[in-house]
Amino acid sequence: MNYDASFDHTRLNQLTEQLLSGTEISGEILFIADKEEIGILGATWRFESEDIGILKDRNYKFMLMELLDSLIRYRASHKSTDSLCGVVRLEKSRADMQWLPEADVQRLRFAD
């Protein structure tokens, strides 16, 4: 099976539309992968406190972590991918994902 470069964005958009429709949440999730175990190691969520409540209530936090774990495994199964870490940005509940080297994600985590 060939690597589908649009798979991660398609799944992220489906999840976001399903769980966050009718909201206008903005913020970002910085995530790191465990390269040994091939899965999500952790994430930093940067949102206003009331938005965090909505993300929890709508089960988005849990479901996004599950999705990120699956996407990391998918990318790792295709040796041609360059990174297993990255950032998910929500802008008025529209999602975008960028895969980054771990060092870049760590810099973003500690930039503020």
N, C-alpha and C positions, 0 to 999 in steps of 0.2 A: 504494500500500500504506500502510495506517495504522500509526502507531507503536504497538507493543505494550509497555506499561509493565511487564509481567511477564516479558518475554523475558530480560532480563539476570539476574534472580534464578533463573529456571528453568534457564538454561544453567550458571550458577555452581553451583547445587545438583547438577545432573547430573555436572559435572566432579568436584566434591568427593566425591560419593558413589562415583563410579567409581574414583578414585585414592586416596582416603584412608580408605576403609572399614576398620574394625578398628583405627583409630588414635584418639588423643585429643590432637590438636595444638591449641594455642591461641596466638594472636598476631595481628598485623595487617600488611597490605600497604597502604602509602600510594602512590598512583600519580598521575602527572601526564601530561597529554596534550600533544602538539605540535599546536597549533591551526592552524599553517600547513600541515603535511603531513597532518594528520588521522590520528593514530595515537598509540600509546603512546610517550612520551618517556623515562620512567624510573619506577622504583619503589624504595621503601625497605621492606625486609622486616624486621619486628621479631618474632623468635622466639628461643627457646633454641637453642643451637648443635646439640644432638642432633636437635631438630625440623627445623632447616634441612637436616640430612643426610637425614632421611626425605623431606622435600619434594623434594629433588634426586633421591634414589634412585627415588622413585615418579613422577618426571617432572612433578610438580605445578607446580613453578616455571616450567618452560618452557611447559607447556600453559596455565597461568593467564595468563601474559604474552600468549600468542597470543589467548586469549579476550578479555582486556581490550582488545587492539588491535582486534579485531572489534567489540566492544561500543561502543567509542569511534567507530568508523566508522559503525556503525548509528545511534547517537544523532546524530552530525553530519549524517547524511543526512536527518534529520527536524528541521527548523529550530526546532521548538517546545521542544526540550530546553534546559535552562538551564546545564548543566555537563558537561564532559568529563573531569573529574578526580574523585578520590574515595578511598575506603578500603574494603578488604575485610577483614572480621574473621572469624577462625576461633575458635570456642569449643568445645573438645573435638571438633574436626573437623566442626563445623556452621558453615556459611558464611553471612555476611550482607554485603550491599554497600550503601554509601551514596555517592551522587553529591554532590560538594561543589564550591564555587568553589575555584579554584586557591589563592587567598590563605588559605583555611581549611586546605587540605592542607599548605601550606608552614608554617603556624603549628603544626600537629600534628607535622610533621617535626622542627621545632626546639624543641619544647616540653620534651624531656627533656635 
